[in-house]
Amino acid sequence: MNKMTIDHVAFKGKRALVRVDFNVPLDEQRRITDDTRITESLPTIRKILSEGGQALLMSHLGRPKGKPKPEFSLRPVAEHLSTLLDRNVPFAEDCVGPKAREAAGALQEGECLVLENLRFHPEEEANDDTFAKELAGLGDVYVNDAFGTAHRAHASTEGITKYLQPCVAGYLMQKELDYLGRAVGNPARPYVAVLGGAKISGKIDVIQNLMTRVDALLIGGGMMFTFYKAEGREIGKSLLEEEKVELARKILDEAAAKKVNLLLPVDCVVGDKFESSAATRTVDAAAIPKDWMGLDIGPKTIELFSAELRKAKTVVWNGPMGVFEMEKFAAGTKAVARVLAEVTKGGTVTIVGGGDSAAAIVQAGLGKAVSHVSTGGGASLELLEGKVLPGVAALSDLDE
Ligand code: AMP
């Protein structure tokens, strides 16, 4: 990565404005139900504080749509961070204006503070220049550790970088870019990608970009049925994106012409309804009954995919193989998680994209058994599509 990182800055006496991704899930009592995103940024925060710098932590939470809404306040995060760091972490009731300036002014060396939700102001997502300048006025240097929002050009991820120098990547950002960047640019081979999830539409660009780069592309999840349809098969009541059938056909033709090893499931588990109480059957790909719907990959496919994954030296996985939220249709997703854990032990680099596949691997208790679980669903997909993330492009170049 040709960008400056947190290791290139001496933080002593400096006020660092740190964009973190504290968009954590809260329950109805506003308790944090999963603090992974907070704990993942601790190394960055600790580094700044231990050097005698001050860290002003800014984040969004939920979708308050540009208005202050108490249910999306970051106050519970500041309280939780106090526990994690074992010190008082003050909270500023706004991220700009007098309240923010006052709280920032009261900070001492080696202390940090959480600013209120950036998205209480519509200017954040609009990447408003005046707002970006106001945010920048609170600090001396800028650190971006929010990989999950790096694919968005917002005031706190992009606009702000025009007004602070240097702008550097935090440790979490660096780790994400190291793993995903290497997979995109210089993967150890064989390089195998596993794609699943509900729809083709969100993954077309990833499929097309990966097709020519990987040694094998394994496709499961709801999108497999649109490919089946393109092959002229009966798919019963399975998920279908009618308007994508043509595109699926083109992708299959292109894969054949370029001799891409694109593997579709050879069997699937079907249910008589989309419910956890559904009756189930395992059928070959060519024998999906008319009134049934495909909800998971079948055992022969698990074998086929596992064999490809065992040959790999780099694996990228995005999207569950079936409706893993229902136990009866979770076997395919769990099997992929297990094989990834197994090959990781053998030295294969295994990367799980954010979102549902990250949730699935954590649910299988194997989150720590793979090389890297990304904290950014959309951002990791955009990297795999070959796009440049605006929040990364905006950071200071190493030779600046
Ligand atoms: P995505 O957000 O596109 O990664 O999709 C994740 C969702 O895809 C999960 O909620 C799964 O339940 C769903 N999914 C996976 N396989 C199927 C399938 N065969 N039919 C319907 N939904 C599926």
Residues whose N, C-alpha, C, O or C-beta is under 5 A from the ligand:
A	BS01	AMP	G196 G197 A198 K199 G221 G222 L239 G294 L295 D296 G319 P320 M321 G322 V323 F324 D356
